[in-house]
Amino acid sequence: MPVTVLASASPSGGVAPGALGFLVVAALALALVFLFRSMNKQLRKVSSDKQYFSERPDAGPAVTPEYRGDTGQDS
C-alpha cells in the first residue's frame, strides 16, 4: 500500500502570504490593543464607582418595596 504525502511543498505558482495578509493581521492587532486599553479604562471607572457607592453613609437599598410593587400584604 503506497503512502502519499498530502502536505508537500507548494509549487512555484502557489499561494503565499503577502503584504495584504500582514496588513490585515497588523490592523487586527492594533485594534485589539486599543480595545484592551479602553476596557481597562472602563473597568477602572467601575471600580472607583463601586468604592464611591460603598462609602456613602446614606446608601440604602436601590429598590424599595413600593417600587417593586410589593406592599408586604398577602392577597
HUVEN-V603211 format. One record per pair of residues at least 12 apart in sequence whose C-alpha atoms are under 6 Angstrom apart, sorted by sequence separation. I is the first residue (numbers start at 0). J is the second residue. D is the distance in whole Angstrom. If there is no record, write none. Layout:
I/J/D
I/J/D
This chain:
none
